[in-house]
Amino acid sequence: MQLSAAPYEERLTAPRTWWLISLLVGVSLALVLLPFGTLPMLGGLAGGTAVAAVAASSYGSVRIRVVGDSLIAGEAKIPVTALGEAEVLDAQEARAWRTHKADPRAFMLLRAYIPTALRVRVTDPEDPTPYLYLSTREPERLAAALTAAKTK
């Protein structure tokens, strides 16, 4: 029996500039180690670049999925029955919900390098979280997937 594909899946990858910054971290470490010789310099270049790239990759590897009757956003898994209406946020409105409109009790899967987002109300009366703020490049598709998962 083959499992059906997830109706929505997105990986929030780090932007390309972060990979360039990782290389620059390696070059900086290589320059620091240059007085100690060529071998330490090359080790610093390789090691510094690798450590910075792992950090960028781990931060940028968060996934948002709608699978079955659940929304999985990073480490959080929420049944769609506990979710209310989804609001698509453009870049300006997303910035407002990240700053002055934000509620400290909200669950925020925030990536500042992604300008758009989706805000989903939490309707579970036992959950103190008022809403989910999810940075996403495709908020309309995510909202449609949540609606489709609720109607199943």
N, C-alpha and C positions, 0 to 999 in steps of 0.2 A: 504494500500500500504506500503510495507516494503522498507526502504532505503537500498541501497547497501552499503557494508562495504567499508571503506576507503582503497585505494590501498596501502597506506603506512601510518603507524603510529608507532612512537617510543617515549618513555618517557625516558628522560635523568636522570635516578635516581642517587642519591648520592652513592658513594662506601661504602662498608660495614665498612671500617675503620672509616668513619665519625660517624657511630652509636656508635662505641666503644668510640670515642672522646666525644660524647654527654654524655655517661655514666661517663666518667672521669671528665667532667665538673661538673656533679652532685656530684660526690664524692669529688671534690675539694671544692665545696660550702658547703657540709656537714662538711668537716674538718674545714672550717672557722667558722662555726656555732657551732661546738662541745663544746666550752667553755660555751655556753649559755644553754646547756642541751640536752637531748635526743630528745625531740619533735622538737625544732628548727633544730637540725641536720637532722632528718628524713624529715622535710619540705624542708630543703635545698637540700637534695638528690633528692627528688621527683621533686621539682620545678626547680632546675638547670638542671636536666636531661630532663625534659619536654620542657623547653625553648630552650635548645640546640638542641633537636630532632626536634622541630618545625622549627627552623632555617635551619637545614640540609634538612629537608623534603621540605620546600618551595623553597630552592635553587635548589634542585634536582628534582623538579616536572615539569620541562619544557618539552613540547611536540613538536615534529615535525610531521606534517601531510601533506599528499597530498590528498585533498578532492575535487572532481569535477574538476574544472579548476583553483584551487588555491593551493598555498603552504602556509601553516600556520606554522610559526616557532616562538614559544614563543608568543609574542604580535603582531608580524608582519603578515600581510596577503597580499600575492603578487600573482597576476594572473600569470599563467604559460606562458601566451602570452608575458609577459614583461621579461621573462627569456631566456637567451641564453644557450650556451653549459655548461654542468656540468663536472667538473674535479674531479675525485676521488683522494684524497690525502692520501698517506700512512703516517705513524707516523713521519718520518723525514721531508717529504714535508709539512705536516700539521704544524709542529713546525716552519718551515721557514715562512709560511704564517701567523702564529700568531705573529711573531717577526719582523725580518728585511724586509720581503717582504710585510708586511701589509700596507694597505692604510687606513688612518684615516677616510676616508669617507665611508668605507665599513660597511655593516651590519654584525656584528659578534655575532652569538649565540655560545659562546665559553664556553666550559667546559674543563678545563685543565686535568682532570682525564680521559678524553676520548681521546685516542691517534690519531684516524683517523678522517677525515673530508671530506666534500664535498664543493667545491668552484663553485659557479654558477654565471656566468656573468649576469648582468642586462642590457638588450638591450633597455629599454625604454629611449628615448632621453630626456624626461622631468625629469627623476629621476637622481639626482646627485650621487646616490650610484653606484659605479663601479661593485661591486660583493657582493654576500652573502657568508659568511663563516659559515658553519654549522657543529658543532661537532656532529658526529654520529658514532654509532658502526657498522652500515651497510651502508657504502656510496654507494656501488654498487647497492643495492636494492633501495635506495632513488633516485639515478640517473635514474634507470630503470623506477621507478614510475613517475618521472618528464617527461621522454620521452614519456611514455604511455599517460600521461595527455595532452601533447601537440598534440598528434596525434588524439585525440578524436574530 
